[in-house]
Amino acid sequence: MKSILSGLILLVMSQAFSQKPLRYLALGDSYTIGEKVPESESWPFQLTAYLRAEGYDIQNPEIIAVTGWRTDELQDSIASQDYKPNSFDLVSLLIGVNNQYQKKPFRTFKTEFEDLVQTAIALSAHDQKGVFVVGIPDYSLSEFAQDKSLKNVSSRLKRYNRYIQKISQRYGVAYYPLQQLSRPLHRDKVMLAEDLLHPSGEQYKAWVESFKENVAEQLKQF
């Protein structure tokens, strides 16, 4: 009996030590890389820090994102990486604000965004359980938007976010909205980076606070 018990303990220990750290891929644009803030203050890195504090062994996020990217540019970059399916445990997607800002056809966004969700699911080793989508924040109240006299930003972003939520639900992917949360934050300079458009680390912290526990719950399903 003692030898059997010892064997079981060794088996459990070997399995625990053989488990690899979780891999996280963050897909997006300026909001994902944290334009104008230190890397550690971007929301993917803040989320990762929280998950580690909760006891999850997770690597630093691998980020595919560039300021100004639209959905098509993100698609092209992912394709160039030649990732194998199931390469990551966790995959996040936040994209679309530049489609709106650059006034690209909404129908094109719809097709490309759905393709990106499918790609994210394919890249996760846990299918849709390992993916989450973050809605587009509302920059309409930022000083930048006010100075540029940008009109109808909020209503246009609502259209994008409604579709983002629809596709997320269609594919059974977690969706974390930001539009209502971010609107008042963009009035406060403390919540903005030096360009008075992009979020500061403090705003990213508020974003993470809104969905970090949900993401942790997702990881429990792995």
CYANA upper distance limits for C-alpha pairs under 8 A (distance plus 0.5 A):
  1 MET  CA      5 LEU  CA      6.68
  2 LYS  CA      6 SER  CA      6.64
  3 SER  CA      7 GLY  CA      6.59
  4 ILE  CA      8 LEU  CA      6.76
  5 LEU  CA      9 ILE  CA      6.77
  6 SER  CA     10 LEU  CA      6.73
  7 GLY  CA     11 LEU  CA      6.66
  8 LEU  CA     12 VAL  CA      6.73
  9 ILE  CA     13 MET  CA      6.62
 10 LEU  CA     14 SER  CA      6.48
 11 LEU  CA     15 GLN  CA      6.68
 12 VAL  CA     16 ALA  CA      6.68
 13 MET  CA     17 PHE  CA      6.70
 14 SER  CA     18 SER  CA      6.47
 15 GLN  CA     19 GLN  CA      6.85
 21 PRO  CA     57 ASP  CA      5.54
 21 PRO  CA     58 ILE  CA      5.49
 21 PRO  CA     59 GLN  CA      6.62
 22 LEU  CA     56 TYR  CA      8.43
 22 LEU  CA     57 ASP  CA      6.61
 22 LEU  CA     58 ILE  CA      4.87
 22 LEU  CA     59 GLN  CA      6.54
 22 LEU  CA     88 PHE  CA      7.97
 22 LEU  CA     89 ASP  CA      6.32
 22 LEU  CA     90 LEU  CA      8.05
 23 ARG  CA     58 ILE  CA      6.67
 23 ARG  CA     59 GLN  CA      6.16
 23 ARG  CA     60 ASN  CA      8.26
 23 ARG  CA     61 PRO  CA      7.58
 23 ARG  CA     62 GLU  CA      8.41
 23 ARG  CA     87 SER  CA      8.40
 23 ARG  CA     88 PHE  CA      5.49
 23 ARG  CA     89 ASP  CA      5.75
 23 ARG  CA     90 LEU  CA      6.85
 24 TYR  CA     58 ILE  CA      7.93
 24 TYR  CA     59 GLN  CA      7.39
 24 TYR  CA     60 ASN  CA      7.72
 24 TYR  CA     61 PRO  CA      5.42
 24 TYR  CA     62 GLU  CA      6.67
 24 TYR  CA     88 PHE  CA      6.34
 24 TYR  CA     89 ASP  CA      6.54
 24 TYR  CA     90 LEU  CA      5.14
 24 TYR  CA     91 VAL  CA      6.25
 24 TYR  CA     92 SER  CA      8.49
 25 LEU  CA     61 PRO  CA      6.13
 25 LEU  CA     62 GLU  CA      5.32
 25 LEU  CA     63 ILE  CA      6.34
 25 LEU  CA     64 ILE  CA      8.08
 25 LEU  CA     88 PHE  CA      7.06
 25 LEU  CA     90 LEU  CA      6.78
 25 LEU  CA     91 VAL  CA      5.26
 25 LEU  CA     92 SER  CA      6.95
 26 ALA  CA     32 THR  CA      7.52
 26 ALA  CA     44 PRO  CA      7.37
 26 ALA  CA     61 PRO  CA      6.95
 26 ALA  CA     62 GLU  CA      6.68
 26 ALA  CA     63 ILE  CA      5.30
 26 ALA  CA     64 ILE  CA      6.80
 26 ALA  CA     65 ALA  CA      8.28
 26 ALA  CA     91 VAL  CA      6.29
 26 ALA  CA     92 SER  CA      5.36
 26 ALA  CA     93 LEU  CA      6.79
 27 LEU  CA     32 THR  CA      7.49
 27 LEU  CA     63 ILE  CA      6.60
 27 LEU  CA     64 ILE  CA      5.56
 27 LEU  CA     65 ALA  CA      6.33
 27 LEU  CA     74 LEU  CA      8.12
 27 LEU  CA     91 VAL  CA      7.93
 27 LEU  CA     92 SER  CA      6.39
 27 LEU  CA     93 LEU  CA      5.32
 27 LEU  CA     94 LEU  CA      6.92
 27 LEU  CA     95 ILE  CA      8.20
 28 GLY  CA     32 THR  CA      5.88
 28 GLY  CA     33 ILE  CA      8.25
 28 GLY  CA     64 ILE  CA      6.97
 28 GLY  CA     65 ALA  CA      5.19
 28 GLY  CA     66 VAL  CA      7.79
 28 GLY  CA     69 TRP  CA      8.08
 28 GLY  CA     74 LEU  CA      7.42
 28 GLY  CA     93 LEU  CA      6.31
 28 GLY  CA     94 LEU  CA      5.36
 28 GLY  CA     95 ILE  CA      5.47
 29 ASP  CA     33 ILE  CA      7.10
 29 ASP  CA     64 ILE  CA      8.41
 29 ASP  CA     65 ALA  CA      4.95
 29 ASP  CA     66 VAL  CA      5.31
 29 ASP  CA     67 THR  CA      5.61
 29 ASP  CA     68 GLY  CA      6.81
 29 ASP  CA     69 TRP  CA      5.85
 29 ASP  CA     70 ARG  CA      8.05
 29 ASP  CA     74 LEU  CA      8.44
 29 ASP  CA     94 LEU  CA      7.74
 29 ASP  CA     95 ILE  CA      6.70
 30 SER  CA     34 GLY  CA      6.34
 30 SER  CA     35 GLU  CA      5.73
 30 SER  CA     65 ALA  CA      7.20
 30 SER  CA     66 VAL  CA      6.18
 30 SER  CA     67 THR  CA      4.46
 30 SER  CA     68 GLY  CA      6.97
 30 SER  CA     69 TRP  CA      8.12
 30 SER  CA    198 HIS  CA      8.43
 31 TYR  CA     35 GLU  CA      7.05
 31 TYR  CA     42 SER  CA      8.39
 31 TYR  CA     67 THR  CA      8.23
 31 TYR  CA     94 LEU  CA      8.13
 31 TYR  CA    198 HIS  CA      7.78
 31 TYR  CA    199 PRO  CA      8.12
 32 THR  CA     42 SER  CA      7.28
 32 THR  CA     43 TRP  CA      7.32
 32 THR  CA     44 PRO  CA      7.34
 32 THR  CA     63 ILE  CA      8.17
 32 THR  CA     65 ALA  CA      6.86
 32 THR  CA     94 LEU  CA      7.50
 33 ILE  CA     39 GLU  CA      7.63
 33 ILE  CA     42 SER  CA      6.66
 33 ILE  CA     63 ILE  CA      7.62
 33 ILE  CA     65 ALA  CA      6.58
 33 ILE  CA     66 VAL  CA      7.44
 33 ILE  CA     67 THR  CA      8.20
 34 GLY  CA     38 PRO  CA      7.79
 34 GLY  CA     39 GLU  CA      7.14
 34 GLY  CA     41 GLU  CA      7.65
 34 GLY  CA     42 SER  CA      4.98
 34 GLY  CA     43 TRP  CA      7.60
 34 GLY  CA    198 HIS  CA      8.40
 34 GLY  CA    199 PRO  CA      8.07
 34 GLY  CA    200 SER  CA      8.49
 34 GLY  CA    201 GLY  CA      8.48
 35 GLU  CA     67 THR  CA      7.45
 35 GLU  CA    198 HIS  CA      7.07
 35 GLU  CA    199 PRO  CA      8.43
 36 LYS  CA    193 ALA  CA      6.48
 36 LYS  CA    194 GLU  CA      7.44
 36 LYS  CA    195 ASP  CA      8.16
 36 LYS  CA    198 HIS  CA      7.87
 36 LYS  CA    200 SER  CA      8.19
 37 VAL  CA     41 GLU  CA      6.77
 37 VAL  CA     42 SER  CA      7.36
 37 VAL  CA    193 ALA  CA      7.35
 37 VAL  CA    200 SER  CA      6.89
 37 VAL  CA    201 GLY  CA      6.94
 38 PRO  CA     42 SER  CA      7.42
 39 GLU  CA     45 PHE  CA      7.55
 40 SER  CA     45 PHE  CA      5.91
 40 SER  CA     46 GLN  CA      7.04
 41 GLU  CA     45 PHE  CA      7.01
 41 GLU  CA     46 GLN  CA      6.53
 41 GLU  CA    200 SER  CA      8.44
 41 GLU  CA    201 GLY  CA      5.31
 41 GLU  CA    204 TYR  CA      7.70
 41 GLU  CA    205 LYS  CA      8.30
 42 SER  CA     46 GLN  CA      6.73
 42 SER  CA    201 GLY  CA      6.86
 42 SER  CA    204 TYR  CA      6.88
 43 TRP  CA     47 LEU  CA      6.41
 43 TRP  CA    201 GLY  CA      8.24
 43 TRP  CA    204 TYR  CA      5.62
 43 TRP  CA    205 LYS  CA      7.17
 43 TRP  CA    207 TRP  CA      7.82
 43 TRP  CA    208 VAL  CA      6.81
 44 PRO  CA     48 THR  CA      6.65
 44 PRO  CA     61 PRO  CA      7.10
 45 PHE  CA     49 ALA  CA      6.67
 45 PHE  CA     60 ASN  CA      7.41
 45 PHE  CA     61 PRO  CA      7.15
 46 GLN  CA     50 TYR  CA      6.85
 46 GLN  CA    204 TYR  CA      8.41
 46 GLN  CA    205 LYS  CA      7.44
 46 GLN  CA    208 VAL  CA      7.60
 47 LEU  CA     51 LEU  CA      6.79
 47 LEU  CA    208 VAL  CA      6.54
 47 LEU  CA    212 LYS  CA      6.95
 48 THR  CA     52 ARG  CA      6.71
 48 THR  CA     58 ILE  CA      7.54
 48 THR  CA     59 GLN  CA      8.31
 48 THR  CA     60 ASN  CA      7.29
 48 THR  CA     61 PRO  CA      7.75
 49 ALA  CA     53 ALA  CA      6.76
 50 TYR  CA     54 GLU  CA      6.82
 50 TYR  CA    212 LYS  CA      7.96
 51 LEU  CA     55 GLY  CA      7.04
 51 LEU  CA     56 TYR  CA      6.02
 51 LEU  CA     57 ASP  CA      8.49
 51 LEU  CA     58 ILE  CA      8.00
 51 LEU  CA    212 LYS  CA      8.43
 51 LEU  CA    216 ALA  CA      7.20
 52 ARG  CA     56 TYR  CA      5.31
 52 ARG  CA     57 ASP  CA      6.59
 52 ARG  CA     58 ILE  CA      7.08
 64 ILE  CA     74 LEU  CA      8.08
 64 ILE  CA     77 SER  CA      7.96
 64 ILE  CA     78 ILE  CA      7.87
 65 ALA  CA     69 TRP  CA      7.75
 65 ALA  CA     74 LEU  CA      7.58
 68 GLY  CA     98 ASN  CA      6.45
 69 TRP  CA     73 GLU  CA      6.15
 69 TRP  CA     74 LEU  CA      6.91
 69 TRP  CA     98 ASN  CA      6.81
 70 ARG  CA     74 LEU  CA      6.91
 70 ARG  CA     95 ILE  CA      7.45
 70 ARG  CA     96 GLY  CA      6.56
 70 ARG  CA     97 VAL  CA      7.97
 70 ARG  CA     98 ASN  CA      5.74
 70 ARG  CA     99 ASN  CA      5.84
 71 THR  CA     75 GLN  CA      6.70
 71 THR  CA     95 ILE  CA      6.87
 71 THR  CA     96 GLY  CA      6.70
 71 THR  CA     99 ASN  CA      7.61
 71 THR  CA    109 PHE  CA      7.14
 71 THR  CA    112 GLU  CA      6.50
 71 THR  CA    113 PHE  CA      6.86
 71 THR  CA    116 LEU  CA      8.31
 72 ASP  CA     76 ASP  CA      6.76
 72 ASP  CA    112 GLU  CA      6.96
 73 GLU  CA     77 SER  CA      6.78
 74 LEU  CA     78 ILE  CA      6.72
 75 GLN  CA     79 ALA  CA      6.74
 75 GLN  CA    112 GLU  CA      8.22
 75 GLN  CA    116 LEU  CA      7.29
 76 ASP  CA     80 SER  CA      6.81
 77 SER  CA     81 GLN  CA      7.09
 78 ILE  CA     82 ASP  CA      7.72
 78 ILE  CA     83 TYR  CA      8.20
 79 ALA  CA     83 TYR  CA      8.21
 83 TYR  CA     87 SER  CA      7.41
 83 TYR  CA    123 LEU  CA      8.04
 84 LYS  CA    123 LEU  CA      7.54
 85 PRO  CA    122 ALA  CA      5.91
 85 PRO  CA    123 LEU  CA      5.17
 85 PRO  CA    124 SER  CA      7.55
 85 PRO  CA    125 ALA  CA      7.98
 86 ASN  CA    122 ALA  CA      6.65
 86 ASN  CA    123 LEU  CA      5.05
 86 ASN  CA    124 SER  CA      5.05
 86 ASN  CA    125 ALA  CA      4.35
 86 ASN  CA    126 HIS  CA      7.86
 86 ASN  CA    127 ASP  CA      8.34
 87 SER  CA    123 LEU  CA      6.01
 87 SER  CA    124 SER  CA      6.62
 87 SER  CA    125 ALA  CA      6.74
 88 PHE  CA    123 LEU  CA      6.49
 88 PHE  CA    124 SER  CA      5.35
 88 PHE  CA    125 ALA  CA      6.30
 89 ASP  CA    124 SER  CA      5.75
 89 ASP  CA    125 ALA  CA      5.82
 89 ASP  CA    126 HIS  CA      6.86
 89 ASP  CA    130 GLY  CA      6.35
 90 LEU  CA    124 SER  CA      6.61
 90 LEU  CA    125 ALA  CA      8.49
 90 LEU  CA    126 HIS  CA      8.47
 90 LEU  CA    130 GLY  CA      5.21
 90 LEU  CA    131 VAL  CA      6.28
 90 LEU  CA    132 PHE  CA      8.50
 91 VAL  CA    120 ALA  CA      6.61
 91 VAL  CA    121 ILE  CA      8.27
 91 VAL  CA    123 LEU  CA      7.94
 91 VAL  CA    124 SER  CA      6.81
 91 VAL  CA    130 GLY  CA      6.72
 91 VAL  CA    131 VAL  CA      5.28
 91 VAL  CA    132 PHE  CA      7.03
 92 SER  CA    120 ALA  CA      7.99
 92 SER  CA    131 VAL  CA      6.20
 92 SER  CA    132 PHE  CA      5.46
 92 SER  CA    133 VAL  CA      6.13
 92 SER  CA    134 VAL  CA      7.83
 93 LEU  CA    117 VAL  CA      8.13
 93 LEU  CA    120 ALA  CA      8.09
 93 LEU  CA    131 VAL  CA      8.45
 93 LEU  CA    132 PHE  CA      7.07
 93 LEU  CA    133 VAL  CA      5.32
 93 LEU  CA    134 VAL  CA      6.68
 94 LEU  CA    133 VAL  CA      6.58
 94 LEU  CA    134 VAL  CA      5.57
 94 LEU  CA    135 GLY  CA      6.83
 94 LEU  CA    136 ILE  CA      7.22
 95 ILE  CA    113 PHE  CA      8.46
 95 ILE  CA    135 GLY  CA      8.45
 95 ILE  CA    136 ILE  CA      7.44
 96 GLY  CA    100 GLN  CA      7.03
 96 GLY  CA    109 PHE  CA      7.84
 96 GLY  CA    113 PHE  CA      8.45
 96 GLY  CA    136 ILE  CA      7.37
 96 GLY  CA    160 TYR  CA      7.94
 97 VAL  CA    101 TYR  CA      6.57
 97 VAL  CA    136 ILE  CA      6.82
 97 VAL  CA    157 LEU  CA      8.18
 98 ASN  CA    102 GLN  CA      6.16
 99 ASN  CA    103 LYS  CA      6.51
 99 ASN  CA    104 LYS  CA      5.70
 99 ASN  CA    105 PRO  CA      8.21
 99 ASN  CA    106 PHE  CA      8.23
 99 ASN  CA    109 PHE  CA      7.36
100 GLN  CA    104 LYS  CA      6.87
100 GLN  CA    106 PHE  CA      8.37
100 GLN  CA    156 ARG  CA      7.78
100 GLN  CA    157 LEU  CA      7.73
100 GLN  CA    160 TYR  CA      8.50
104 LYS  CA    108 THR  CA      8.02
104 LYS  CA    109 PHE  CA      8.20
105 PRO  CA    109 PHE  CA      7.21
106 PHE  CA    110 LYS  CA      6.77
107 ARG  CA    111 THR  CA      7.04
108 THR  CA    112 GLU  CA      6.72
109 PHE  CA    113 PHE  CA      6.23
110 LYS  CA    114 GLU  CA      6.76
110 LYS  CA    163 TYR  CA      7.95
111 THR  CA    115 ASP  CA      6.87
112 GLU  CA    116 LEU  CA      6.74
113 PHE  CA    117 VAL  CA      6.85
113 PHE  CA    164 ILE  CA      8.24
114 GLU  CA    118 GLN  CA      6.84
114 GLU  CA    167 ILE  CA      7.01
115 ASP  CA    119 THR  CA      6.66
116 LEU  CA    120 ALA  CA      6.58
117 VAL  CA    121 ILE  CA      6.78
117 VAL  CA    167 ILE  CA      8.44
117 VAL  CA    168 SER  CA      8.11
117 VAL  CA    171 TYR  CA      8.47
118 GLN  CA    122 ALA  CA      6.75
119 THR  CA    123 LEU  CA      6.69
120 ALA  CA    124 SER  CA      6.89
120 ALA  CA    131 VAL  CA      7.13
121 ILE  CA    126 HIS  CA      8.39
121 ILE  CA    127 ASP  CA      5.42
121 ILE  CA    128 GLN  CA      5.76
121 ILE  CA    130 GLY  CA      7.87
121 ILE  CA    131 VAL  CA      6.78
122 ALA  CA    127 ASP  CA      6.88
123 LEU  CA    127 ASP  CA      8.22
124 SER  CA    128 GLN  CA      7.97
124 SER  CA    130 GLY  CA      6.19
124 SER  CA    131 VAL  CA      7.39
125 ALA  CA    130 GLY  CA      7.58
126 HIS  CA    130 GLY  CA      5.46
126 HIS  CA    222 PHE  CA      7.32
127 ASP  CA    131 VAL  CA      7.70
128 GLN  CA    132 PHE  CA      8.47
128 GLN  CA    171 TYR  CA      7.60
128 GLN  CA    172 GLY  CA      6.67
128 GLN  CA    173 VAL  CA      5.81
129 LYS  CA    172 GLY  CA      8.39
129 LYS  CA    173 VAL  CA      7.23
129 LYS  CA    174 ALA  CA      8.29
129 LYS  CA    218 GLN  CA      7.02
129 LYS  CA    221 GLN  CA      7.90
129 LYS  CA    222 PHE  CA      8.37
130 GLY  CA    218 GLN  CA      7.43
130 GLY  CA    219 LEU  CA      7.91
130 GLY  CA    222 PHE  CA      8.37
131 VAL  CA    173 VAL  CA      6.52
131 VAL  CA    174 ALA  CA      7.25
132 PHE  CA    173 VAL  CA      6.27
132 PHE  CA    174 ALA  CA      5.16
132 PHE  CA    175 TYR  CA      6.33
132 PHE  CA    176 TYR  CA      8.01
132 PHE  CA    215 VAL  CA      8.38
133 VAL  CA    168 SER  CA      7.53
133 VAL  CA    173 VAL  CA      7.60
133 VAL  CA    174 ALA  CA      6.64
133 VAL  CA    175 TYR  CA      5.30
133 VAL  CA    176 TYR  CA      6.73
134 VAL  CA    175 TYR  CA      6.37
134 VAL  CA    176 TYR  CA      5.34
134 VAL  CA    177 PRO  CA      6.44
134 VAL  CA    178 LEU  CA      7.61
135 GLY  CA    161 ASN  CA      6.41
135 GLY  CA    164 ILE  CA      7.42
135 GLY  CA    165 GLN  CA      8.20
135 GLY  CA    175 TYR  CA      7.65
135 GLY  CA    176 TYR  CA      6.53
135 GLY  CA    177 PRO  CA      5.05
135 GLY  CA    178 LEU  CA      5.88
135 GLY  CA    179 GLN  CA      7.42
136 ILE  CA    157 LEU  CA      7.66
136 ILE  CA    160 TYR  CA      8.33
136 ILE  CA    161 ASN  CA      6.94
136 ILE  CA    177 PRO  CA      7.85
136 ILE  CA    178 LEU  CA      6.69
136 ILE  CA    179 GLN  CA      6.75
137 PRO  CA    177 PRO  CA      8.48
137 PRO  CA    178 LEU  CA      5.53
137 PRO  CA    179 GLN  CA      5.03
137 PRO  CA    180 GLN  CA      8.35
137 PRO  CA    181 LEU  CA      8.36
137 PRO  CA    182 SER  CA      6.11
137 PRO  CA    183 ARG  CA      7.96
138 ASP  CA    153 VAL  CA      8.23
138 ASP  CA    154 SER  CA      6.75
138 ASP  CA    157 LEU  CA      7.44
138 ASP  CA    178 LEU  CA      8.03
138 ASP  CA    179 GLN  CA      5.47
138 ASP  CA    180 GLN  CA      7.92
138 ASP  CA    182 SER  CA      6.29
138 ASP  CA    183 ARG  CA      5.90
138 ASP  CA    186 HIS  CA      8.34
139 TYR  CA    145 ALA  CA      7.39
139 TYR  CA    153 VAL  CA      8.26
139 TYR  CA    154 SER  CA      8.34
139 TYR  CA    182 SER  CA      8.04
139 TYR  CA    183 ARG  CA      7.25
139 TYR  CA    186 HIS  CA      6.78
139 TYR  CA    197 LEU  CA      7.34
139 TYR  CA    198 HIS  CA      8.49
140 SER  CA    145 ALA  CA      6.01
140 SER  CA    146 GLN  CA      7.81
140 SER  CA    150 LEU  CA      7.88
140 SER  CA    153 VAL  CA      6.12
140 SER  CA    154 SER  CA      6.45
140 SER  CA    183 ARG  CA      7.80
140 SER  CA    186 HIS  CA      8.26
141 LEU  CA    145 ALA  CA      6.92
141 LEU  CA    146 GLN  CA      7.13
141 LEU  CA    183 ARG  CA      6.88
141 LEU  CA    184 PRO  CA      7.92
141 LEU  CA    186 HIS  CA      6.02
141 LEU  CA    187 ARG  CA      6.20
142 SER  CA    146 GLN  CA      6.83
142 SER  CA    186 HIS  CA      5.27
142 SER  CA    187 ARG  CA      6.15
142 SER  CA    196 LEU  CA      6.92
142 SER  CA    197 LEU  CA      6.24
143 GLU  CA    147 ASP  CA      6.47
143 GLU  CA    186 HIS  CA      8.38
143 GLU  CA    187 ARG  CA      7.86
143 GLU  CA    196 LEU  CA      6.24
143 GLU  CA    197 LEU  CA      7.30
144 PHE  CA    148 LYS  CA      6.65
144 PHE  CA    195 ASP  CA      8.05
144 PHE  CA    196 LEU  CA      6.21
144 PHE  CA    197 LEU  CA      5.89
145 ALA  CA    149 SER  CA      6.47
145 ALA  CA    150 LEU  CA      5.89
145 ALA  CA    197 LEU  CA      7.92
146 GLN  CA    150 LEU  CA      6.99
152 ASN  CA    156 ARG  CA      6.68
153 VAL  CA    157 LEU  CA      6.60
154 SER  CA    158 LYS  CA      6.73
155 SER  CA    159 ARG  CA      7.12
156 ARG  CA    160 TYR  CA      7.11
157 LEU  CA    161 ASN  CA      6.54
157 LEU  CA    179 GLN  CA      8.46
158 LYS  CA    162 ARG  CA      6.46
158 LYS  CA    179 GLN  CA      8.21
159 ARG  CA    163 TYR  CA      6.96
160 TYR  CA    164 ILE  CA      6.67
161 ASN  CA    165 GLN  CA      6.53
161 ASN  CA    177 PRO  CA      8.29
161 ASN  CA    179 GLN  CA      8.46
162 ARG  CA    166 LYS  CA      6.64
163 TYR  CA    167 ILE  CA      6.68
164 ILE  CA    168 SER  CA      6.62
165 GLN  CA    169 GLN  CA      6.65
165 GLN  CA    175 TYR  CA      6.83
166 LYS  CA    170 ARG  CA      6.66
167 ILE  CA    171 TYR  CA      6.80
168 SER  CA    172 GLY  CA      6.53
168 SER  CA    173 VAL  CA      5.38
168 SER  CA    174 ALA  CA      7.04
168 SER  CA    175 TYR  CA      6.61
169 GLN  CA    173 VAL  CA      6.54
169 GLN  CA    174 ALA  CA      8.02
169 GLN  CA    175 TYR  CA      8.22
176 TYR  CA    211 PHE  CA      7.04
177 PRO  CA    181 LEU  CA      8.42
178 LEU  CA    182 SER  CA      6.27
178 LEU  CA    207 TRP  CA      7.70
179 GLN  CA    183 ARG  CA      6.77
180 GLN  CA    184 PRO  CA      8.33
181 LEU  CA    185 LEU  CA      7.76
181 LEU  CA    207 TRP  CA      8.33
182 SER  CA    186 HIS  CA      6.77
182 SER  CA    203 GLN  CA      8.49
183 ARG  CA    187 ARG  CA      7.84
184 PRO  CA    188 ASP  CA      7.83
185 LEU  CA    191 MET  CA      6.39
185 LEU  CA    203 GLN  CA      7.40
186 HIS  CA    191 MET  CA      6.95
186 HIS  CA    192 LEU  CA      7.10
186 HIS  CA    197 LEU  CA      8.24
186 HIS  CA    199 PRO  CA      8.14
187 ARG  CA    191 MET  CA      8.40
188 ASP  CA    192 LEU  CA      7.39
189 LYS  CA    193 ALA  CA      8.17
189 LYS  CA    196 LEU  CA      7.41
190 VAL  CA    200 SER  CA      7.60
190 VAL  CA    202 GLU  CA      7.79
191 MET  CA    199 PRO  CA      6.36
191 MET  CA    200 SER  CA      5.58
191 MET  CA    201 GLY  CA      7.88
191 MET  CA    202 GLU  CA      6.11
191 MET  CA    203 GLN  CA      5.36
192 LEU  CA    196 LEU  CA      5.82
192 LEU  CA    197 LEU  CA      6.77
192 LEU  CA    198 HIS  CA      6.26
192 LEU  CA    199 PRO  CA      4.89
192 LEU  CA    200 SER  CA      4.94
192 LEU  CA    203 GLN  CA      7.57
193 ALA  CA    197 LEU  CA      7.19
193 ALA  CA    198 HIS  CA      5.99
193 ALA  CA    199 PRO  CA      5.91
193 ALA  CA    200 SER  CA      4.96
193 ALA  CA    201 GLY  CA      8.37
199 PRO  CA    203 GLN  CA      5.99
199 PRO  CA    204 TYR  CA      6.93
200 SER  CA    204 TYR  CA      6.90
201 GLY  CA    205 LYS  CA      6.59
202 GLU  CA    206 ALA  CA      7.00
203 GLN  CA    207 TRP  CA      6.89
204 TYR  CA    208 VAL  CA      6.76
205 LYS  CA    209 GLU  CA      6.63
206 ALA  CA    210 SER  CA      6.92
207 TRP  CA    211 PHE  CA      7.50
208 VAL  CA    212 LYS  CA      5.83
209 GLU  CA    213 GLU  CA      8.32
211 PHE  CA    215 VAL  CA      6.91
212 LYS  CA    216 ALA  CA      6.80
213 GLU  CA    217 GLU  CA      6.76
214 ASN  CA    218 GLN  CA      6.86
215 VAL  CA    219 LEU  CA      6.99
216 ALA  CA    220 LYS  CA      7.08
217 GLU  CA    221 GLN  CA      7.52
218 GLN  CA    222 PHE  CA      7.93
